[in-house]
Amino acid sequence: MAGIYIHIPYCKQKCHYCDFFKTSSLGSIQDFLEALQREIRVQKDYLDGEAIETIYFGGGTPSVLRPSEIGIIIRWLKDIYPVQAEVEITLEANPDDLRENYAAALPEAGVNRLSMGIQSFFDEQLELLNRRHSKAQAIEAVQLAKKSGFHNISIDLIYGIPGMSLQMWNSNIEQALELNVEHISAYHLIFEPDTVFGDRKKKGTLSEIPDDESVEQYNMLRSKLTESGYLHYEISNFARQNLVSKHNTSYWQQKKYLGLGPSAHSYNLKTRQWNERNLAGYIKLLNRNTVPYELEQLDESTMFNEYLMTSMRTEWGSSLDYVKSTFDDKFGLFLLEQLKEEQFRANFEISKSHIKIKPEKWFISDHILSQLFYVD
């Protein structure tokens, strides 16, 4: 089984915290779609004919496209790749794009899962983030999506926003619970270097919140959502039972995926490749049926470390059987030797078949895992 990711590199307005590749100039959409169709054909052998179980439209803001254009892309994919009948097709959408007619047209186009970037239910926080929707529009968008027949809706929230008190964060969680969506993703705000927030941090006009406040907000998030019946299945993701994101889960479970569009990443268990972050260059080379990408051949140490890094983000953890069957014996022996150390055992749950980080330690998992990586 494999997945396909399509990067739609357009936004009507750039958020102050986002460093994903995007442009707010929408005049090249038709040229981009033509290039994308060519890339779909050129890359047809990348996944070795594996069945496609997920398709994910990310960005950027995929909802800048018309539903008919989204439907056309889905048909292009189905013409070339062995897409399963029960494929999960996710579209990332801005709440203010989900007007009634737009939302109603998406299921007909083939979309069966929505991921909405709400981020906050406080208008002043949305303004700080430079989001282009309001609290009222966010709530209305979820209601319209349900009215349009969607039964698999995810919303994104951001914590760690400067000036957001614990009480405000609690209100955000409560509002999300009131909407009763099937999936919630919550990410800590990061001040990326090449963003407005990164520039403000450098100038000293905006600061990240203290670490203890971050931990407090994360613990509140986990506590309230799990008590409300959500499965905390990955550091930043919570789902009603059986409604985890199949696409994102494939990243954490070492499945192949093909990335289409400028800046999109692909992985086939042996190599990782990424398209260039240049829309004009992407379109120009695809006009010659050439994909503008760079490639990294992964050695066994890198693959082992990446497996730990991704699988340990989840409630399922790392499979000792997978490590034994996939990697040289030295990697499994190294892992077990490391976990004999008391400093490591305190952070992990260890069974005969799996190793996983204790959920209360997930917030500092990057630090914990870095000490387990194999170095030649």
C-alpha positions as CSV (number, residue, x, y, z in Angstrom):
1,M,0.0,0.0,0.0
2,A,1.2,3.5,-0.8
3,G,0.1,7.1,-0.7
4,I,0.2,10.2,-3.0
5,Y,0.7,13.7,-1.8
6,I,0.0,16.7,-4.0
7,H,1.4,20.1,-3.1
8,I,-0.7,23.0,-4.2
9,P,1.6,26.0,-3.9
10,Y,-0.9,28.8,-3.7
11,C,-2.2,30.9,-0.8
12,K,-4.3,34.0,-1.1
13,Q,-2.5,35.3,2.0
14,K,0.7,34.2,3.7
15,C,0.5,33.3,7.4
16,H,3.2,34.9,9.6
17,Y,4.4,31.5,11.0
18,C,4.4,29.3,7.8
19,D,7.6,28.4,6.0
20,F,6.0,25.9,3.5
21,F,6.6,26.7,-0.2
22,K,3.9,28.8,-1.6
23,T,3.0,31.9,-3.6
24,S,0.2,34.4,-3.3
25,S,0.2,35.1,-7.0
26,L,-2.5,33.0,-8.5
27,G,-2.0,33.8,-12.2
28,S,-0.1,30.6,-13.0
29,I,-2.6,28.1,-11.7
30,Q,-3.5,26.8,-15.2
31,D,0.2,26.3,-16.1
32,F,0.8,24.6,-12.8
33,L,-2.1,22.1,-13.4
34,E,-0.7,21.3,-16.8
35,A,2.7,20.6,-15.3
36,L,1.2,18.5,-12.6
37,Q,-0.6,16.4,-15.1
38,R,2.7,15.7,-16.8
39,E,4.4,14.9,-13.5
40,I,1.7,12.4,-12.7
41,R,2.5,10.6,-15.9
42,V,6.3,10.9,-15.7
43,Q,6.3,9.5,-12.1
44,K,4.0,6.5,-12.8
45,D,6.7,3.9,-12.0
46,Y,8.0,5.4,-8.8
47,L,5.7,3.4,-6.5
48,D,6.3,0.1,-8.4
49,G,2.6,-0.5,-9.0
50,E,1.6,-0.6,-5.4
51,A,-2.1,0.1,-4.6
52,I,-2.8,3.7,-3.6
53,E,-4.8,3.8,-0.4
54,T,-4.5,7.6,0.3
55,I,-4.4,10.8,-1.7
56,Y,-3.6,14.1,0.2
57,F,-4.0,17.6,-1.2
58,G,-1.7,19.9,0.9
59,G,0.0,23.2,0.4
60,G,-0.2,26.1,0.3
61,T,-4.0,26.2,0.3
62,P,-5.5,23.5,-1.9
63,S,-9.0,25.1,-1.5
64,V,-7.9,27.9,-3.8
65,L,-8.6,25.4,-6.6
66,R,-12.2,24.9,-7.8
67,P,-13.8,21.6,-6.9
68,S,-13.9,20.7,-10.5
69,E,-10.1,21.2,-10.7
70,I,-9.6,19.0,-7.7
71,G,-11.8,16.4,-9.3
72,I,-9.8,16.5,-12.5
73,I,-6.6,15.9,-10.6
74,I,-8.2,12.9,-8.9
75,R,-9.2,11.5,-12.3
76,W,-5.7,11.9,-13.6
77,L,-4.4,9.9,-10.7
78,K,-6.9,7.2,-11.1
79,D,-6.1,6.9,-14.9
80,I,-2.4,6.3,-14.1
81,Y,-2.2,4.6,-10.7
82,P,-4.0,1.6,-9.1
83,V,-6.2,3.7,-6.7
84,Q,-8.2,1.6,-4.3
85,A,-12.0,1.9,-4.3
86,E,-12.0,2.9,-0.6
87,V,-9.2,5.4,-1.0
88,E,-8.9,8.2,1.6
89,I,-8.8,11.5,-0.2
90,T,-8.0,14.5,2.1
91,L,-8.2,18.2,1.1
92,E,-6.6,20.9,3.3
93,A,-9.0,23.9,3.3
94,N,-9.2,27.3,4.7
95,P,-12.4,27.9,6.6
96,D,-13.3,31.0,4.5
97,D,-13.1,29.0,1.3
98,L,-15.7,26.6,2.5
99,R,-18.8,28.4,1.3
100,E,-22.0,26.3,1.0
101,N,-21.7,25.6,-2.8
102,Y,-18.0,24.9,-2.5
103,A,-18.3,22.5,0.4
104,A,-21.2,20.7,-1.3
105,A,-19.3,20.2,-4.5
106,L,-16.2,18.5,-2.9
107,P,-17.7,15.0,-2.3
108,E,-18.8,14.9,-5.9
109,A,-15.2,15.8,-6.9
110,G,-14.0,12.7,-4.9
111,V,-12.9,14.3,-1.6
112,N,-14.0,12.3,1.4
113,R,-11.9,13.9,4.2
114,L,-11.4,17.5,5.1
115,S,-8.6,19.1,7.1
116,M,-9.3,22.6,8.1
117,G,-6.6,25.0,9.3
118,I,-8.6,26.8,12.1
119,Q,-5.6,27.4,14.4
120,S,-7.6,29.4,17.0
121,F,-11.1,30.5,17.9
122,F,-9.9,33.9,19.1
123,D,-10.1,36.6,16.4
124,E,-7.1,38.5,17.9
125,Q,-4.9,35.4,17.7
126,L,-6.0,34.8,14.1
127,E,-5.1,38.4,13.3
128,L,-1.7,37.9,14.9
129,L,-1.1,34.7,12.9
130,N,-2.3,36.6,9.8
131,R,-5.0,34.1,9.1
132,R,-7.8,35.2,6.7
133,H,-10.8,33.8,8.5
134,S,-12.6,34.6,11.7
135,K,-13.9,32.5,14.6
136,A,-17.4,32.7,13.1
137,Q,-16.3,31.6,9.7
138,A,-14.4,28.6,11.3
139,I,-17.5,27.4,13.1
140,E,-19.7,27.9,10.0
141,A,-17.2,26.0,7.8
142,V,-17.4,22.9,10.1
143,Q,-21.2,23.1,10.1
144,L,-21.3,23.4,6.3
145,A,-18.9,20.5,5.9
146,K,-21.2,18.3,8.0
147,K,-24.2,19.5,6.1
148,S,-22.4,18.6,2.8
149,G,-22.0,15.0,4.0
150,F,-18.5,14.9,5.4
151,H,-18.1,12.3,8.2
152,N,-14.4,12.6,8.5
153,I,-13.4,16.2,9.4
154,S,-10.1,17.2,10.9
155,I,-9.3,20.6,12.4
156,D,-5.8,22.1,13.1
157,L,-5.1,24.1,16.3
158,I,-2.0,25.9,17.3
159,Y,-0.8,26.3,20.9
160,G,2.2,28.3,22.2
161,I,0.9,31.5,20.6
162,P,2.4,34.6,22.3
163,G,-0.1,36.2,24.6
164,M,-2.4,33.1,24.8
165,S,-3.2,32.3,28.4
166,L,-3.9,28.8,29.7
167,Q,-7.5,29.8,30.0
168,M,-7.6,30.9,26.4
169,W,-6.1,27.6,25.3
170,N,-8.7,25.8,27.4
171,S,-11.4,27.8,25.6
172,N,-10.0,26.8,22.2
173,I,-10.0,23.1,23.1
174,E,-13.6,23.4,24.5
175,Q,-14.8,25.0,21.3
176,A,-13.1,22.3,19.2
177,L,-14.9,19.6,21.4
178,E,-18.2,21.4,20.9
179,L,-17.8,21.1,17.2
180,N,-17.5,17.3,17.6
181,V,-15.2,16.7,14.7
182,E,-13.6,13.3,14.1
183,H,-10.0,14.4,14.2
184,I,-7.9,17.2,15.9
185,S,-4.3,18.1,15.1
186,A,-2.6,20.5,17.5
187,Y,0.9,21.9,16.8
188,H,3.1,24.1,18.9
189,L,3.9,27.4,17.2
190,I,7.5,27.4,15.9
191,F,9.3,30.6,14.9
192,E,10.8,29.5,11.6
193,P,13.7,31.6,10.4
194,D,12.3,32.7,7.0
195,T,9.0,33.9,8.3
196,V,7.5,37.1,9.6
197,F,7.6,35.6,13.1
198,G,11.2,34.5,12.7
199,D,12.1,38.1,11.7
200,R,10.2,39.5,14.7
201,K,12.0,37.1,17.0
202,K,15.3,38.2,15.6
203,K,14.5,41.8,16.0
204,G,13.2,41.2,19.6
205,T,9.7,42.4,18.9
206,L,8.1,39.0,19.5
207,S,9.1,36.1,21.8
208,E,8.3,32.5,22.2
209,I,6.4,31.5,25.3
210,P,8.4,29.9,28.2
211,D,8.9,26.1,28.1
212,D,6.9,25.5,31.2
213,E,3.9,27.2,29.6
214,S,4.3,25.0,26.5
215,V,4.3,21.8,28.6
216,E,1.3,23.0,30.5
217,Q,-0.7,23.7,27.4
218,Y,0.3,20.3,25.9
219,N,-0.7,18.4,29.0
220,M,-4.0,20.2,29.0
221,L,-4.6,19.3,25.4
222,R,-3.8,15.6,25.9
223,S,-5.8,15.4,29.1
224,K,-9.0,17.0,27.8
225,L,-9.1,15.3,24.4
226,T,-8.4,11.8,25.8
227,E,-11.0,12.3,28.5
228,S,-13.4,13.2,25.7
229,G,-12.8,9.9,23.9
230,Y,-10.1,10.9,21.4
231,L,-7.3,8.5,20.8
232,H,-3.9,10.2,21.1
233,Y,-2.2,8.2,18.4
234,E,0.6,10.5,17.5
235,I,2.3,13.4,19.2
236,S,0.2,16.1,17.6
237,N,-2.8,14.0,16.5
238,F,-6.0,12.9,18.1
239,A,-8.8,10.9,16.5
240,R,-12.1,9.2,17.2
241,Q,-11.7,5.4,17.0
242,N,-10.9,4.1,13.5
243,L,-10.6,7.6,12.1
244,V,-6.9,8.2,12.3
245,S,-5.4,10.0,9.3
246,K,-4.4,7.0,7.1
247,H,-2.2,9.2,5.0
248,N,-0.1,10.7,7.8
249,T,0.0,7.3,9.5
250,S,1.7,5.9,6.4
251,Y,4.6,8.3,6.9
252,W,5.1,6.9,10.4
253,Q,4.7,3.3,9.5
254,Q,7.3,3.2,6.7
255,K,5.0,3.0,3.7
256,K,6.0,4.4,0.3
257,Y,4.6,7.7,-0.8
258,L,5.0,9.9,-3.9
259,G,5.0,13.6,-3.7
260,L,3.8,15.7,-6.6
261,G,4.2,19.4,-7.1
262,P,7.0,21.9,-6.3
263,S,8.8,21.1,-2.9
264,A,6.9,17.8,-2.5
265,H,8.9,14.9,-1.0
266,S,8.8,11.2,-2.0
267,Y,10.1,8.1,-0.3
268,N,10.3,4.5,-1.7
269,L,12.0,2.8,1.3
270,K,15.4,3.1,-0.4
271,T,15.7,6.7,-1.5
272,R,14.2,10.1,-0.6
273,Q,13.7,12.8,-3.2
274,W,12.3,16.2,-3.2
275,N,11.1,18.6,-5.9
276,E,12.7,22.0,-6.1
277,R,11.0,24.9,-4.3
278,N,10.6,27.0,-7.5
279,L,7.2,27.2,-9.2
280,A,8.5,28.7,-12.5
281,G,11.3,26.1,-12.7
282,Y,8.9,23.3,-11.9
283,I,6.6,24.3,-14.7
284,K,9.4,24.9,-17.2
285,L,11.0,21.5,-16.7
286,L,7.8,19.6,-16.7
287,N,7.0,21.2,-20.1
288,R,9.9,19.0,-21.2
289,N,8.5,16.0,-19.2
290,T,11.4,16.3,-16.7
291,V,10.8,16.4,-13.0
292,P,13.1,18.9,-11.2
293,Y,14.2,17.0,-8.1
294,E,17.1,16.1,-5.9
295,L,17.7,12.6,-4.5
296,E,19.3,11.1,-1.5
297,Q,20.3,7.4,-1.4
298,L,19.6,6.3,2.2
299,D,22.2,4.1,4.0
300,E,21.0,1.5,6.5
301,S,21.9,3.7,9.5
302,T,19.8,6.5,8.2
303,M,16.9,4.2,7.5
304,F,17.1,2.7,11.0
305,N,17.3,6.1,12.7
306,E,14.4,7.4,10.6
307,Y,12.3,4.4,11.5
308,L,12.8,5.1,15.2
309,M,12.1,8.8,14.7
310,T,8.8,8.3,12.9
311,S,7.4,5.2,14.6
312,M,8.2,6.4,18.1
313,R,6.0,9.4,17.5
314,T,3.0,7.1,17.6
315,E,1.1,5.2,20.2
316,W,2.1,2.0,18.5
317,G,5.9,2.6,18.8
318,S,8.7,0.7,17.1
319,S,8.3,-3.0,16.3
320,L,11.2,-5.2,17.3
321,D,10.1,-7.7,14.7
322,Y,10.3,-5.0,12.0
323,V,13.8,-4.0,13.2
324,K,14.9,-7.7,13.2
325,S,13.5,-8.5,9.7
326,T,14.5,-5.2,8.0
327,F,17.9,-4.2,9.4
328,D,21.3,-5.8,10.1
329,D,21.4,-7.6,13.5
330,K,23.8,-4.9,14.9
331,F,20.9,-2.3,14.9
332,G,18.6,-4.5,17.0
333,L,21.4,-5.3,19.4
334,F,22.3,-1.7,19.7
335,L,18.8,-0.7,20.5
336,L,18.3,-3.3,23.2
337,E,21.7,-2.5,24.8
338,Q,20.8,1.2,24.9
339,L,17.4,0.4,26.6
340,K,19.2,-1.5,29.4
341,E,20.3,1.9,30.7
342,E,18.1,3.2,33.4
343,Q,18.0,6.7,31.9
344,F,16.3,5.3,28.8
345,R,14.1,2.8,30.5
346,A,12.4,5.5,32.5
347,N,11.2,7.1,29.3
348,F,9.9,3.9,27.5
349,E,7.3,1.2,27.7
350,I,9.0,-2.0,26.6
351,S,7.3,-5.3,25.7
352,K,8.4,-8.4,23.9
353,S,7.3,-7.0,20.5
354,H,7.3,-3.2,20.8
355,I,9.1,-0.2,22.3
356,K,7.3,3.1,22.7
357,I,7.8,6.3,24.5
358,K,5.6,6.8,27.5
359,P,2.8,9.2,26.4
360,E,3.6,11.7,29.1
361,K,7.1,12.0,27.6
362,W,6.0,12.6,24.0
363,F,6.4,16.4,24.3
364,I,10.2,15.9,24.7
365,S,10.5,12.9,22.4
366,D,12.9,14.5,20.0
367,H,15.4,14.9,22.8
368,I,14.8,11.3,24.1
369,L,15.2,9.8,20.6
370,S,18.3,11.6,19.7
371,Q,20.2,9.6,22.3
372,L,19.0,6.3,20.7
373,F,20.2,7.0,17.1
374,Y,22.8,4.7,15.7
375,V,26.0,6.5,14.6
376,D,28.6,4.7,12.5
